[in-house]
Amino acid sequence: MKDSNELVEFAPEEIIDPIEAICTGTCESLSGRSDLTWAIGRHTEDGTLHLAIIGNTGGGMFSKDWCSASDIQDIVLGEGNLVARSFCPLHAGRSINSGGFIASALRELGLIRANEENTRVHEHVPGTTFEKVVSAYMAQAKSERAAKGVKPVAVEAAGRKTLKLKGG
């Protein structure tokens, strides 16, 4: 029988993110007071797309967790008038800034646009989906890199580790 005063040490487990960042971009926050960096990721097992805010030049807190394209699409299509708080359920219980930062990235990607009458309110751009705007953004970024003679670099989202599957 072990002594009850004996210390047991556990090695910390390395958390491997199943979502691999495939591109990044920058945009201005909705308030215009900071610049944000966001990442698009693809789940390594099921191929689904995700979005994460990974940087903020301002002092505001935010969640760096991934949110799925399907959850984003549900919110965008489910509400006629989108405000920053519309996206807060994607990171429930986290910083209120996260919703606005996600809206900023979606506006930059072209999935939503500011309402002409009230710039605090956004609306879905008809005919767009998250997958379509991501594909268009990546194609444009690729052609801009090619025009400049710049080779693509590996993307790492905020220090997250990605899981590489053998044979894939």
C-alpha positions as CSV (number, residue, x, y, z in Angstrom):
1,M,0.0,0.0,0.0
2,K,1.3,3.4,-0.9
3,D,2.0,6.1,1.6
4,S,-0.8,8.7,1.5
5,N,1.7,11.5,1.7
6,E,3.5,10.5,-1.5
7,L,3.3,13.0,-4.3
8,V,2.3,11.8,-7.7
9,E,3.5,13.8,-10.7
10,F,1.7,13.8,-14.0
11,A,3.3,14.8,-17.3
12,P,1.3,17.5,-19.0
13,E,-0.5,16.3,-22.1
14,E,0.2,18.0,-25.3
15,I,-3.1,19.2,-26.7
16,I,-3.2,18.8,-30.4
17,D,-5.6,20.9,-32.3
18,P,-7.6,18.9,-35.0
19,I,-8.1,22.1,-36.9
20,E,-5.2,23.2,-39.2
21,A,-4.9,26.9,-40.1
22,I,-5.0,27.2,-43.9
23,C,-4.9,31.0,-44.3
24,T,-4.8,34.2,-42.3
25,G,-6.0,37.7,-42.9
26,T,-6.3,41.1,-41.2
27,C,-9.1,43.6,-40.9
28,E,-10.1,46.6,-38.9
29,S,-12.3,46.1,-35.9
30,L,-15.9,47.3,-36.1
31,S,-15.0,50.2,-33.9
32,G,-12.0,51.1,-36.0
33,R,-9.8,51.2,-32.9
34,S,-7.7,48.2,-33.6
35,D,-6.5,45.8,-36.3
36,L,-7.4,42.1,-36.0
37,T,-5.8,39.0,-37.3
38,W,-8.0,36.0,-38.1
39,A,-7.4,32.5,-39.4
40,I,-9.4,30.1,-41.5
41,G,-8.9,26.5,-40.5
42,R,-9.9,23.1,-41.8
43,H,-10.7,20.2,-39.5
44,T,-8.2,17.4,-40.3
45,E,-10.7,14.6,-40.1
46,D,-14.0,15.9,-41.5
47,G,-12.7,18.8,-43.7
48,T,-15.1,21.4,-42.2
49,L,-14.1,25.0,-42.2
50,H,-13.6,27.1,-39.0
51,L,-12.7,30.7,-38.1
52,A,-10.6,32.0,-35.2
53,I,-9.5,35.5,-34.2
54,I,-5.8,35.2,-33.4
55,G,-4.6,38.7,-32.8
56,N,-5.7,42.2,-31.8
57,T,-3.6,45.3,-31.8
58,G,-5.8,46.9,-29.2
59,G,-6.1,45.9,-25.5
60,G,-9.4,44.1,-25.7
61,M,-9.7,40.5,-24.6
62,F,-11.2,37.9,-27.0
63,S,-11.5,34.2,-27.5
64,K,-9.0,32.5,-29.7
65,D,-11.1,29.4,-30.0
66,W,-12.3,28.1,-33.4
67,C,-15.9,28.5,-34.4
68,S,-17.4,26.3,-37.1
69,A,-18.5,27.6,-40.5
70,S,-21.8,25.9,-40.1
71,D,-22.5,27.7,-36.8
72,I,-21.5,31.0,-38.4
73,Q,-23.7,30.3,-41.4
74,D,-26.7,29.5,-39.1
75,I,-26.3,32.9,-37.4
76,V,-25.9,34.8,-40.6
77,L,-28.9,33.2,-42.3
78,G,-31.0,33.1,-39.2
79,E,-31.0,36.8,-38.4
80,G,-31.9,39.6,-40.7
81,N,-30.1,42.3,-38.8
82,L,-26.7,41.3,-37.5
83,V,-24.9,43.1,-34.7
84,A,-21.7,42.3,-32.8
85,R,-23.7,40.5,-30.1
86,S,-25.3,38.2,-32.8
87,F,-22.0,36.3,-32.9
88,C,-21.5,36.0,-29.1
89,P,-23.2,32.6,-28.9
90,L,-20.2,31.2,-30.9
91,H,-18.1,31.8,-27.8
92,A,-20.7,31.7,-25.0
93,G,-19.4,32.9,-21.7
94,R,-16.3,34.4,-23.2
95,S,-15.3,38.0,-23.9
96,I,-18.1,40.1,-25.4
97,N,-15.5,41.5,-27.8
98,S,-15.3,38.1,-29.6
99,G,-18.7,38.6,-31.3
100,G,-17.7,41.9,-32.8
101,F,-14.3,40.7,-33.8
102,I,-15.9,37.7,-35.7
103,A,-18.3,40.1,-37.4
104,S,-15.3,42.2,-38.5
105,A,-13.6,39.2,-40.1
106,L,-16.8,38.1,-41.8
107,R,-17.3,41.6,-43.2
108,E,-13.7,41.5,-44.5
109,L,-14.3,38.2,-46.1
110,G,-17.5,39.5,-47.7
111,L,-20.1,37.3,-46.0
112,I,-21.8,40.2,-44.4
113,R,-21.9,43.9,-45.1
114,A,-22.8,47.1,-43.2
115,N,-26.4,48.2,-43.5
116,E,-26.6,51.5,-45.5
117,E,-28.9,53.2,-43.0
118,N,-27.1,52.0,-39.8
119,T,-23.4,50.9,-40.0
120,R,-23.7,49.2,-36.6
121,V,-26.1,46.7,-38.2
122,H,-24.9,44.2,-40.8
123,E,-26.7,41.9,-43.2
124,H,-25.9,38.8,-45.2
125,V,-24.5,39.4,-48.7
126,P,-27.0,37.5,-50.8
127,G,-25.7,34.5,-52.7
128,T,-22.6,34.1,-50.5
129,T,-21.7,31.3,-48.1
130,F,-18.8,31.0,-45.7
131,E,-17.2,28.4,-48.0
132,K,-17.6,30.6,-51.1
133,V,-16.1,33.7,-49.5
134,V,-13.2,31.7,-48.1
135,S,-12.5,30.1,-51.5
136,A,-12.6,33.6,-53.2
137,Y,-10.3,35.1,-50.5
138,M,-7.8,32.3,-50.8
139,A,-7.8,32.5,-54.6
140,Q,-7.3,36.3,-54.5
141,A,-4.4,35.9,-52.0
142,K,-2.8,33.2,-54.1
143,S,-2.9,35.4,-57.3
144,E,-1.5,38.4,-55.4
145,R,1.4,36.3,-54.0
146,A,2.0,34.9,-57.5
147,A,2.0,38.5,-59.0
148,K,4.6,39.5,-56.4
149,G,6.6,36.3,-56.8
150,V,6.0,35.4,-53.1
151,K,5.9,31.7,-52.1
152,P,3.2,30.7,-49.6
153,V,4.3,30.0,-46.1
154,A,3.0,27.6,-43.5
155,V,0.3,29.1,-41.3
156,E,0.2,28.6,-37.6
157,A,-2.8,30.0,-35.7
158,A,-1.7,31.6,-32.4
159,G,0.8,29.0,-31.5
160,R,-1.7,26.1,-31.9
161,K,-0.2,22.8,-32.8
162,T,-1.8,21.0,-35.7
163,L,-2.2,17.3,-36.1
164,K,-0.9,15.8,-39.3
165,L,-2.4,12.5,-40.3
166,K,-0.1,9.9,-41.9
167,G,-0.9,9.1,-45.5
168,G,-3.1,12.3,-45.9
